Amino acid sequence: MNLNTVLKDNPYQIKKVVLGEKETTITDFIAVVKYAAVIEFDDTYGLRVKKSFNDLNRALNKKKKIYGVNTGLGDNWMKEVDDNEQNKLQKNILSSHAVSVGKPISYFETRAIMLMTLINLGKGYSGVSLETLEEIKDVLNAKIYPFAPGEGSVGYLSVEAHIFRALIGEGKVFVDKQLKNSREILLEKGIKIPTLKRKEGLALISGTMSVTAIALLAVYNIYSELKHIEVGAAMSFEGLQGSLAELNSTVMNLKVHEEQFETAQNVKNILAGSKNLEKNEGLKLQDALSIRTLPQTIGALIRVFKETLKTVYEEMISVSDNPVFITENDKLNVYMNGNFDASYVALHMDYLVIAVTNFVNTIERITNRFLDTKLSGLPPFLVKSPGVNNGLMIVHYTMTGLLNEMKLLASPVNINNNTMSAEQEDVVTFAFLASKKAYLMSEKFKEVMAIWFFVCKEGVSFLNIEELAPMIKKVTLIIEKSVPKVVKDRAFYEDIGNLKKLMSQGTIIEQVEKDMGPIKINLNL
């Protein structure tokens, strides 16, 4: 699997995503979820879904016992459901499972779950109708935002039930931040409301769709910062006058971790031509660990990211429904299975949160070194007139507060377990929580990155600009168009927001790569 092809920059350039014959990439996924690319189904998608729908009906006609279709759920699997009650069961599944509470999940999270449902059920093993999937597609294309509280899920089920109750006209949707009855809005938009068919209620809420969907949002957030990390490392070396010898290729090759070597090369390329570092080379025996081990700590983070990316993408293109319908040697088989288990994603979400938080420890220490005049040789808190001005003193507090929140989120959820459904469901992953906290962590990481760049930019601005590496000089000037040099105290909240926006737009990386070529990060393991 070539992971370099499944996740790329600039998803906003994609205007249409076709589900079906070709596997959906993560870039496609983000284009739909965050940038409203239009979804279409190709003929392959429709044929797969129709065949599977027919398979379900064939199996029922042969009187096969099918969990959640002609039986009850959980410990009720021994209770039979008559033919004339099977559609009612599917509606009851959505009603009884719509019990999550608290603050609703975001617009992007809701869109991600609906899209992931289309990808999963569109594989053609789930027995759902094309009509129902077309409605989900239409809701996404119409940018309708279903209401779904986000607290209380042990892995999946309840959040999804709220979303899909809205799609059958029995829930709520947001319109201009106000909750409206979904039936009214769907009809107003000309969207046909389907009648749930046998198995559809179960198929819409089971599987790893929500877990994987939110995990993909977290993965993309971290991916969008990987090249910024390399630039931030170079700015830190420049501003704190680190030793280029610590990036020596021969030394880097003594460890066989390719990500470490790759990072060192990227940082050296960005620092090329720095007279500031050349003239100071050899003045210190060695740098503090936060600077000296940047290739190692960044490399370790990228390794964890790559492993997580592979796992989450594999889950994205998998089938996680239960039961499934498979024709083998011309014989139709119905399999009750455990593919809905989300351990793969949950474990890697915990892993990713730990890895990013570990790296933020390094960023925070670098920030501290910039602001401490005894360690940096720069004015206290990076302001020319300290005393009357506090400079970036409290910006550091904000970063530290975010870091400690991230440390709380780094506590793994997979080591917990509760037994439910009268012992029928005796192991749960809490995977929804793992993905949710990873996504929350990734949003906090973006704030941390903006603060780091703010501090680095102010730090290098006290050096002779003509002695800076040309790329560091260019980055500093780009940032200062949105975040002017700090001469006296102001509301730095706005600066952090402006810098975060600048970074999210990819402006800094585009300019760096235009001038010096690609910042190379190989996503393949």
KARATA-V253208 format. One record per residue. RES is the residue in one small letter. PHI is phi in whole degrees, -180 to 180 (NA if undefined). PSI is psi as a letter, one per 30 degrees, with the letter a starting at -180 (* if undefined). OMEGA is omega in radians with two decimals (* if undefined). Layout:
res=RES phi=PHI psi=PSI omega=OMEGA
res=RES phi=PHI psi=PSI omega=OMEGA
This chain:
res=m phi=NA psi=k omega=3.13
res=n phi=-91 psi=j omega=-3.08
res=l phi=-71 psi=f omega=3.10
res=n phi=-65 psi=f omega=-3.12
res=t phi=-95 psi=f omega=-3.06
res=v phi=-95 psi=f omega=-3.12
res=l phi=-140 psi=j omega=-3.10
res=k phi=-133 psi=l omega=3.10
res=d phi=-76 psi=l omega=2.98
res=n phi=62 psi=h omega=3.07
res=p phi=-63 psi=f omega=-3.14
res=y phi=-66 psi=f omega=3.10
res=q phi=-81 psi=f omega=3.14
res=i phi=-86 psi=k omega=-3.08
res=k phi=-104 psi=f omega=-3.12
res=k phi=-145 psi=k omega=3.09
res=v phi=-127 psi=k omega=-3.13
res=v phi=-105 psi=k omega=3.10
res=l phi=-93 psi=k omega=3.09
res=g phi=150 psi=c omega=-3.00
res=e phi=-61 psi=e omega=-3.13
res=k phi=-90 psi=k omega=3.07
res=e phi=-66 psi=k omega=3.08
res=t phi=-74 psi=k omega=3.08
res=t phi=-91 psi=l omega=3.08
res=i phi=-67 psi=e omega=3.07
res=t phi=-62 psi=e omega=3.06
res=d phi=-59 psi=e omega=-3.10
res=f phi=-58 psi=e omega=-3.12
res=i phi=-68 psi=e omega=3.11
res=a phi=-60 psi=e omega=3.12
res=v phi=-75 psi=e omega=-3.00
res=v phi=-68 psi=e omega=-3.01
res=k phi=-101 psi=f omega=-3.04
res=y phi=-122 psi=g omega=2.97
res=a phi=57 psi=h omega=2.98
res=a phi=-59 psi=k omega=-3.10
res=v phi=-77 psi=k omega=3.12
res=i phi=-100 psi=k omega=2.99
res=e phi=-133 psi=l omega=3.01
res=f phi=-106 psi=k omega=3.02
res=d phi=-93 psi=l omega=-3.09
res=d phi=-61 psi=e omega=-3.14
res=t phi=-60 psi=e omega=3.14
res=y phi=-59 psi=e omega=-3.11
res=g phi=-62 psi=e omega=-3.13
res=l phi=-65 psi=e omega=3.12
res=r phi=-61 psi=e omega=-3.08
res=v phi=-65 psi=e omega=-3.13
res=k phi=-63 psi=e omega=3.13
res=k phi=-62 psi=e omega=-3.12
res=s phi=-67 psi=e omega=3.08
res=f phi=-62 psi=e omega=3.09
res=n phi=-67 psi=e omega=3.10
res=d phi=-62 psi=e omega=3.11
res=l phi=-59 psi=e omega=-3.11
res=n phi=-66 psi=e omega=3.06
res=r phi=-62 psi=e omega=-3.12
res=a phi=-64 psi=e omega=3.13
res=l phi=-67 psi=e omega=3.11
res=n phi=-64 psi=f omega=3.10
res=k phi=-88 psi=g omega=3.08
res=k phi=64 psi=g omega=3.06
res=k phi=-70 psi=k omega=3.07
res=k phi=-82 psi=k omega=-3.06
res=i phi=-126 psi=j omega=-3.10
res=y phi=-56 psi=k omega=3.06
res=g phi=76 psi=g omega=3.10
res=v phi=-117 psi=d omega=3.03
res=n phi=-114 psi=g omega=2.96
res=t phi=-132 psi=l omega=3.03
res=g phi=-76 psi=a omega=-3.10
res=l phi=-104 psi=l omega=3.08
res=g phi=57 psi=b omega=-3.14
res=d phi=-72 psi=f omega=3.05
res=n phi=-84 psi=g omega=-3.09
res=w phi=-62 psi=f omega=3.13
res=m phi=-84 psi=f omega=-3.14
res=k phi=-89 psi=k omega=3.13
res=e phi=-80 psi=k omega=3.11
res=v phi=-118 psi=k omega=-3.11
res=d phi=-64 psi=l omega=-3.13
res=d phi=-54 psi=e omega=-3.06
res=n phi=-77 psi=f omega=3.13
res=e phi=-110 psi=f omega=-2.98
res=q phi=-71 psi=e omega=3.06
res=n phi=-68 psi=e omega=3.11
res=k phi=-62 psi=e omega=3.10
res=l phi=-57 psi=e omega=-3.10
res=q phi=-64 psi=e omega=3.09
res=k phi=-68 psi=e omega=3.11
res=n phi=-64 psi=e omega=3.11
res=i phi=-60 psi=e omega=3.13
res=l phi=-65 psi=e omega=-3.11
res=s phi=-65 psi=e omega=-3.06
res=s phi=-71 psi=f omega=-3.12
res=h phi=-91 psi=f omega=-3.12
res=a phi=-82 psi=i omega=-3.03
res=v phi=-127 psi=g omega=3.03
res=s phi=-68 psi=l omega=-3.02
res=v phi=-133 psi=l omega=3.00
res=g phi=87 psi=a omega=-3.09
res=k phi=-65 psi=k omega=3.14
res=p phi=-67 psi=k omega=3.05
res=i phi=-69 psi=l omega=-3.01
res=s phi=-74 psi=l omega=3.08
res=y phi=-56 psi=e omega=-3.11
res=f phi=-66 psi=e omega=3.13
res=e phi=-63 psi=e omega=3.14
res=t phi=-65 psi=e omega=3.10
res=r phi=-61 psi=e omega=-3.13
res=a phi=-62 psi=e omega=-3.13
res=i phi=-66 psi=e omega=3.13
res=m phi=-64 psi=e omega=3.13
res=l phi=-66 psi=e omega=3.13
res=m phi=-63 psi=e omega=3.07
res=t phi=-64 psi=e omega=3.09
res=l phi=-63 psi=e omega=-3.13
res=i phi=-66 psi=e omega=-3.06
res=n phi=-69 psi=e omega=-3.08
res=l phi=-73 psi=f omega=3.12
res=g phi=-77 psi=f omega=3.08
res=k phi=-71 psi=f omega=3.04
res=g phi=91 psi=h omega=3.10
res=y phi=-127 psi=g omega=-2.89
res=s phi=-108 psi=f omega=3.07
res=g phi=76 psi=g omega=3.14
res=v phi=-92 psi=l omega=-3.11
res=s phi=-90 psi=l omega=3.07
res=l phi=-65 psi=e omega=-3.14
res=e phi=-56 psi=e omega=-3.12
res=t phi=-67 psi=e omega=3.13
res=l phi=-69 psi=e omega=3.09
res=e phi=-66 psi=e omega=3.10
res=e phi=-67 psi=e omega=3.10
res=i phi=-60 psi=e omega=3.09
res=k phi=-58 psi=e omega=-3.12
res=d phi=-64 psi=e omega=3.10
res=v phi=-64 psi=e omega=3.09
res=l phi=-63 psi=e omega=-3.12
res=n phi=-65 psi=f omega=3.11
res=a phi=-86 psi=f omega=3.11
res=k phi=60 psi=h omega=3.09
res=i phi=-81 psi=k omega=-3.02
res=y phi=-113 psi=j omega=3.10
res=p phi=-67 psi=k omega=3.10
res=f phi=-84 psi=k omega=3.10
res=a phi=-150 psi=j omega=3.05
res=p phi=-59 psi=k omega=-2.97
res=g phi=-110 psi=g omega=-3.10
res=e phi=-117 psi=k omega=2.98
res=g phi=108 psi=g omega=3.13
res=s phi=-93 psi=k omega=3.08
res=v phi=-92 psi=f omega=3.14
res=g phi=-177 psi=e omega=3.12
res=y phi=-174 psi=a omega=3.02
res=l phi=93 psi=d omega=-2.89
res=s phi=-75 psi=e omega=3.12
res=v phi=-63 psi=e omega=3.14
res=e phi=-62 psi=e omega=-3.13
res=a phi=-61 psi=e omega=3.08
res=h phi=-62 psi=e omega=-3.12
res=i phi=-59 psi=e omega=-2.99
res=f phi=-84 psi=f omega=2.92
res=r phi=-64 psi=e omega=3.10
res=a phi=-62 psi=e omega=-3.08
res=l phi=-78 psi=f omega=3.02
res=i phi=-101 psi=g omega=3.02
res=g phi=83 psi=g omega=-3.09
res=e phi=-119 psi=g omega=-3.14
res=g phi=-116 psi=a omega=-3.10
res=k phi=-124 psi=l omega=3.00
res=v phi=-134 psi=l omega=3.08
res=f phi=-87 psi=k omega=2.99
res=v phi=-133 psi=j omega=-3.09
res=d phi=52 psi=h omega=3.09
res=k phi=69 psi=g omega=3.08
res=q phi=-110 psi=k omega=3.13
res=l phi=-84 psi=k omega=3.13
res=k phi=-127 psi=l omega=3.04
res=n phi=-64 psi=k omega=-3.01
res=s phi=-66 psi=e omega=-3.11
res=r phi=-57 psi=e omega=-3.14
res=e phi=-59 psi=e omega=-3.08
res=i phi=-73 psi=e omega=3.13
res=l phi=-62 psi=e omega=3.13
res=l phi=-66 psi=e omega=3.11
res=e phi=-62 psi=e omega=3.14
res=k phi=-85 psi=f omega=-3.14
res=g phi=74 psi=g omega=-3.11
res=i phi=-96 psi=k omega=-3.13
res=k phi=-71 psi=k omega=-3.14
res=i phi=-93 psi=j omega=-3.09
res=p phi=-79 psi=l omega=2.94
res=t phi=-91 psi=k omega=-3.11
res=l phi=-61 psi=k omega=3.13
res=k phi=-105 psi=l omega=-3.05
res=r phi=-58 psi=k omega=-3.13
res=k phi=90 psi=f omega=-2.99
res=e phi=-69 psi=e omega=3.09
res=g phi=-61 psi=e omega=3.12
res=l phi=-65 psi=e omega=-3.10
res=a phi=-62 psi=e omega=-3.09
res=l phi=-73 psi=f omega=-3.08
res=i phi=-113 psi=f omega=-3.12
res=s phi=-91 psi=l omega=-3.14
res=g phi=87 psi=l omega=-3.03
res=t phi=-98 psi=g omega=-3.00
res=m phi=-59 psi=e omega=-3.09
res=s phi=-69 psi=e omega=3.13
res=v phi=-61 psi=e omega=-3.11
res=t phi=-69 psi=e omega=-3.12
res=a phi=-59 psi=e omega=-3.10
res=i phi=-72 psi=e omega=3.05
res=a phi=-60 psi=e omega=3.13
res=l phi=-63 psi=e omega=3.08
res=l phi=-64 psi=e omega=3.11
res=a phi=-64 psi=e omega=3.14
res=v phi=-60 psi=e omega=-3.13
res=y phi=-65 psi=e omega=3.10
res=n phi=-59 psi=e omega=3.14
res=i phi=-69 psi=e omega=3.10
res=y phi=-56 psi=e omega=-3.09
res=s phi=-66 psi=f omega=3.13
res=e phi=-105 psi=f omega=-3.03
res=l phi=-61 psi=e omega=3.14
res=k phi=-71 psi=e omega=3.05
res=h phi=-62 psi=e omega=3.12
res=i phi=-59 psi=e omega=3.14
res=e phi=-64 psi=e omega=3.11
res=v phi=-68 psi=e omega=3.11
res=g phi=-61 psi=e omega=3.10
res=a phi=-63 psi=e omega=3.12
res=a phi=-65 psi=e omega=3.10
res=m phi=-63 psi=e omega=3.11
res=s phi=-67 psi=e omega=3.06
res=f phi=-58 psi=e omega=-3.10
res=e phi=-65 psi=e omega=-3.04
res=g phi=-68 psi=e omega=-3.13
res=l phi=-100 psi=g omega=3.03
res=q phi=54 psi=h omega=3.12
res=g phi=-73 psi=l omega=-3.10
res=s phi=-91 psi=k omega=3.10
res=l phi=-64 psi=f omega=3.13
res=a phi=-61 psi=f omega=-3.13
res=e phi=-73 psi=f omega=3.10
res=l phi=-105 psi=g omega=-3.07
res=n phi=-55 psi=k omega=-3.05
res=s phi=-63 psi=e omega=3.14
res=t phi=-63 psi=e omega=3.11
res=v phi=-65 psi=e omega=-3.13
res=m phi=-61 psi=e omega=-3.11
res=n phi=-73 psi=f omega=3.09
res=l phi=-67 psi=f omega=2.96
res=k phi=-104 psi=k omega=-3.04
res=v phi=-95 psi=g omega=3.09
res=h phi=-81 psi=j omega=-3.05
res=e phi=-64 psi=f omega=-3.12
res=e phi=-65 psi=e omega=3.10
res=q phi=-64 psi=e omega=3.14
res=f phi=-62 psi=e omega=-3.12
res=e phi=-61 psi=e omega=3.13
res=t phi=-63 psi=e omega=3.14
res=a phi=-59 psi=e omega=3.12
res=q phi=-65 psi=e omega=3.12
res=n phi=-61 psi=e omega=-3.11
res=v phi=-64 psi=e omega=3.11
res=k phi=-62 psi=e omega=3.14
res=n phi=-63 psi=e omega=3.14
res=i phi=-68 psi=e omega=-3.11
res=l phi=-88 psi=g omega=-3.09
res=a phi=-55 psi=k omega=3.09
res=g phi=85 psi=g omega=3.14
res=s phi=-78 psi=j omega=3.05
res=k phi=-71 psi=f omega=3.11
res=n phi=-58 psi=e omega=-3.12
res=l phi=-76 psi=e omega=3.13
res=e phi=-62 psi=e omega=-3.08
res=k phi=-73 psi=f omega=-3.12
res=n phi=-99 psi=f omega=-3.13
res=e phi=-61 psi=k omega=3.09
res=g phi=92 psi=f omega=3.14
res=l phi=-72 psi=f omega=3.08
res=k phi=-114 psi=k omega=3.10
res=l phi=-66 psi=e omega=3.07
res=q phi=-163 psi=l omega=-3.12
res=d phi=-86 psi=l omega=3.00
res=a phi=-60 psi=l omega=-3.06
res=l phi=-60 psi=e omega=-3.10
res=s phi=-60 psi=e omega=3.09
res=i phi=-91 psi=e omega=-3.01
res=r phi=-64 psi=e omega=-3.07
res=t phi=-102 psi=g omega=3.14
res=l phi=-57 psi=e omega=3.10
res=p phi=-60 psi=e omega=-3.11
res=q phi=-71 psi=e omega=-3.09
res=t phi=-71 psi=e omega=3.09
res=i phi=-68 psi=e omega=3.12
res=g phi=-59 psi=e omega=3.13
res=a phi=-64 psi=e omega=3.10
res=l phi=-62 psi=e omega=-3.12
res=i phi=-64 psi=e omega=3.08
res=r phi=-60 psi=e omega=3.12
res=v phi=-63 psi=e omega=3.12
res=f phi=-60 psi=e omega=-3.11
res=k phi=-63 psi=e omega=3.12
res=e phi=-65 psi=e omega=3.11
res=t phi=-67 psi=e omega=3.12
res=l phi=-56 psi=e omega=-3.13
res=k phi=-61 psi=e omega=-3.10
res=t phi=-66 psi=e omega=-3.08
res=v phi=-69 psi=e omega=3.12
res=y phi=-68 psi=e omega=3.09
res=e phi=-59 psi=e omega=3.11
res=e phi=-66 psi=e omega=-3.13
res=m phi=-59 psi=e omega=-3.07
res=i phi=-97 psi=g omega=3.14
res=s phi=-96 psi=l omega=3.00
res=v phi=-106 psi=k omega=-3.08
res=s phi=-122 psi=g omega=-3.09
res=d phi=-87 psi=l omega=3.06
res=n phi=-150 psi=k omega=-0.10
res=p phi=-79 psi=l omega=3.10
res=v phi=-128 psi=l omega=-3.09
res=f phi=-119 psi=j omega=-3.05
res=i phi=-131 psi=k omega=3.05
res=t phi=-94 psi=k omega=-3.13
res=e phi=-128 psi=k omega=-3.12
res=n phi=54 psi=h omega=3.12
res=d phi=66 psi=g omega=3.12
res=k phi=-113 psi=k omega=3.12
res=l phi=-84 psi=k omega=3.11
res=n phi=-117 psi=k omega=3.04
res=v phi=-111 psi=k omega=-3.10
res=y phi=-116 psi=j omega=2.89
res=m phi=-83 psi=k omega=-2.93
res=n phi=-150 psi=l omega=-3.12
res=g phi=-114 psi=g omega=-3.10
res=n phi=-68 psi=f omega=3.07
res=f phi=-72 psi=f omega=3.14
res=d phi=-63 psi=k omega=-3.03
res=a phi=-112 psi=g omega=-3.08
res=s phi=-60 psi=e omega=-3.14
res=y phi=-56 psi=e omega=-3.09
res=v phi=-70 psi=e omega=-3.08
res=a phi=-60 psi=e omega=-3.14
res=l phi=-62 psi=e omega=-3.11
res=h phi=-76 psi=f omega=3.02
res=m phi=-67 psi=e omega=3.06
res=d phi=-60 psi=e omega=-3.14
res=y phi=-59 psi=e omega=-3.11
res=l phi=-66 psi=e omega=3.12
res=v phi=-61 psi=e omega=3.13
res=i phi=-63 psi=e omega=-3.09
res=a phi=-65 psi=e omega=-3.13
res=v phi=-67 psi=e omega=3.14
res=t phi=-62 psi=e omega=3.08
res=n phi=-59 psi=e omega=3.14
res=f phi=-71 psi=e omega=3.11
res=v phi=-64 psi=f omega=2.99
res=n phi=-55 psi=e omega=3.12
res=t phi=-67 psi=e omega=3.13
res=i phi=-59 psi=e omega=-3.13
res=e phi=-63 psi=e omega=3.14
res=r phi=-69 psi=e omega=3.08
res=i phi=-64 psi=e omega=3.11
res=t phi=-59 psi=e omega=3.11
res=n phi=-60 psi=e omega=-3.14
res=r phi=-65 psi=e omega=3.09
res=f phi=-61 psi=e omega=-2.99
res=l phi=-86 psi=f omega=3.14
res=d phi=-90 psi=j omega=-3.06
res=t phi=-59 psi=f omega=-3.14
res=k phi=-70 psi=f omega=-3.11
res=l phi=-94 psi=f omega=-3.03
res=s phi=-104 psi=f omega=-3.01
res=g phi=76 psi=g omega=3.13
res=l phi=-97 psi=l omega=3.12
res=p phi=-56 psi=k omega=-3.13
res=p phi=-55 psi=k omega=3.09
res=f phi=57 psi=g omega=2.99
res=l phi=58 psi=h omega=3.04
res=v phi=-138 psi=k omega=-3.03
res=k phi=-65 psi=e omega=-3.07
res=s phi=-118 psi=i omega=-3.14
res=p phi=-70 psi=l omega=-3.09
res=g phi=110 psi=d omega=3.05
res=v phi=-68 psi=f omega=3.08
res=n phi=-111 psi=k omega=3.12
res=n phi=-87 psi=f omega=-3.12
res=g phi=61 psi=b omega=-3.06
res=l phi=-94 psi=g omega=3.14
res=m phi=-52 psi=e omega=-3.00
res=i phi=-84 psi=f omega=2.98
res=v phi=-58 psi=e omega=3.09
res=h phi=-63 psi=e omega=3.11
res=y phi=-61 psi=e omega=3.14
res=t phi=-61 psi=e omega=3.11
res=m phi=-60 psi=e omega=-3.12
res=t phi=-66 psi=e omega=3.07
res=g phi=-63 psi=e omega=3.09
res=l phi=-63 psi=e omega=3.13
res=l phi=-60 psi=e omega=-3.11
res=n phi=-71 psi=e omega=3.01
res=e phi=-64 psi=e omega=3.12
res=m phi=-65 psi=e omega=3.11
res=k phi=-64 psi=e omega=3.07
res=l phi=-64 psi=e omega=3.14
res=l phi=-69 psi=f omega=-3.10
res=a phi=-76 psi=f omega=3.08
res=s phi=-69 psi=k omega=-3.05
res=p phi=-69 psi=k omega=3.13
res=v phi=-98 psi=f omega=-3.01
res=n phi=-72 psi=f omega=3.12
res=i phi=-82 psi=f omega=3.12
res=n phi=-95 psi=l omega=3.05
res=n phi=-158 psi=k omega=2.97
res=n phi=-135 psi=k omega=3.13
res=t phi=-101 psi=k omega=-3.06
res=m phi=-137 psi=a omega=3.07
res=s phi=51 psi=h omega=3.08
res=a phi=52 psi=h omega=3.07
res=e phi=74 psi=f omega=3.10
res=q phi=-70 psi=e omega=3.09
res=e phi=-110 psi=i omega=-2.95
res=d phi=-100 psi=f omega=3.05
res=v phi=-138 psi=k omega=3.08
res=v phi=-129 psi=l omega=-3.01
res=t phi=-98 psi=f omega=-2.98
res=f phi=53 psi=h omega=-3.03
res=a phi=-67 psi=e omega=3.12
res=f phi=-59 psi=e omega=3.11
res=l phi=-65 psi=e omega=3.13
res=a phi=-61 psi=e omega=3.13
res=s phi=-70 psi=e omega=-3.11
res=k phi=-62 psi=e omega=-3.12
res=k phi=-74 psi=f omega=3.06
res=a phi=-67 psi=e omega=3.11
res=y phi=-66 psi=e omega=3.09
res=l phi=-62 psi=e omega=3.10
res=m phi=-60 psi=e omega=-3.08
res=s phi=-66 psi=e omega=3.07
res=e phi=-70 psi=e omega=3.09
res=k phi=-67 psi=e omega=3.13
res=f phi=-62 psi=e omega=3.10
res=k phi=-62 psi=e omega=3.09
res=e phi=-65 psi=e omega=3.12
res=v phi=-60 psi=e omega=-3.14
res=m phi=-61 psi=e omega=3.13
res=a phi=-63 psi=e omega=3.12
res=i phi=-65 psi=e omega=3.12
res=w phi=-58 psi=e omega=3.13
res=f phi=-64 psi=e omega=3.10
res=f phi=-60 psi=e omega=-3.12
res=v phi=-66 psi=e omega=3.13
res=c phi=-61 psi=e omega=-3.13
res=k phi=-62 psi=e omega=3.11
res=e phi=-66 psi=e omega=-3.14
res=g phi=-63 psi=e omega=-3.09
res=v phi=-71 psi=f omega=-3.12
res=s phi=-69 psi=f omega=3.09
res=f phi=-86 psi=f omega=3.10
res=l phi=-90 psi=l omega=3.10
res=n phi=-67 psi=j omega=-3.02
res=i phi=-61 psi=f omega=-3.13
res=e phi=-75 psi=f omega=3.12
res=e phi=-98 psi=f omega=3.14
res=l phi=-73 psi=l omega=2.98
res=a phi=-57 psi=k omega=-3.12
res=p phi=-51 psi=e omega=-3.13
res=m phi=-70 psi=e omega=3.11
res=i phi=-67 psi=e omega=3.08
res=k phi=-61 psi=e omega=-3.13
res=k phi=-64 psi=e omega=3.14
res=v phi=-63 psi=e omega=3.14
res=t phi=-60 psi=e omega=-3.12
res=l phi=-69 psi=e omega=3.09
res=i phi=-62 psi=e omega=-3.12
res=i phi=-63 psi=e omega=-3.05
res=e phi=-69 psi=f omega=3.01
res=k phi=-69 psi=f omega=3.12
res=s phi=-103 psi=f omega=-3.10
res=v phi=-129 psi=j omega=-3.10
res=p phi=-63 psi=l omega=3.11
res=k phi=-57 psi=k omega=-3.14
res=v phi=-81 psi=j omega=3.08
res=v phi=-100 psi=e omega=3.07
res=k phi=-147 psi=l omega=-3.08
res=d phi=-60 psi=k omega=3.04
res=r phi=-150 psi=a omega=3.13
res=a phi=-76 psi=j omega=-3.04
res=f phi=-67 psi=f omega=3.06
res=y phi=-55 psi=e omega=-3.13
res=e phi=-67 psi=e omega=3.11
res=d phi=-64 psi=e omega=3.13
res=i phi=-62 psi=e omega=3.12
res=g phi=-63 psi=e omega=3.14
res=n phi=-65 psi=e omega=-3.13
res=l phi=-71 psi=e omega=3.08
res=k phi=-60 psi=e omega=3.12
res=k phi=-64 psi=e omega=3.13
res=l phi=-59 psi=e omega=-3.14
res=m phi=-70 psi=e omega=3.13
res=s phi=-64 psi=e omega=3.12
res=q phi=-76 psi=f omega=3.12
res=g phi=77 psi=g omega=-3.05
res=t phi=-62 psi=e omega=-3.09
res=i phi=-65 psi=e omega=-3.09
res=i phi=-65 psi=e omega=3.12
res=e phi=-58 psi=e omega=-3.12
res=q phi=-70 psi=e omega=3.13
res=v phi=-61 psi=e omega=-3.08
res=e phi=-72 psi=f omega=3.06
res=k phi=-65 psi=e omega=-3.06
res=d phi=-86 psi=e omega=-3.01
res=m phi=-122 psi=f omega=-3.10
res=g phi=94 psi=l omega=-3.01
res=p phi=-64 psi=k omega=2.86
res=i phi=-82 psi=j omega=-2.94
res=k phi=-86 psi=j omega=3.03
res=i phi=-131 psi=j omega=-3.13
res=n phi=-81 psi=j omega=-3.08
res=l phi=-85 psi=f omega=3.13
res=n phi=-76 psi=k omega=3.10
res=l phi=-84 psi=* omega=*
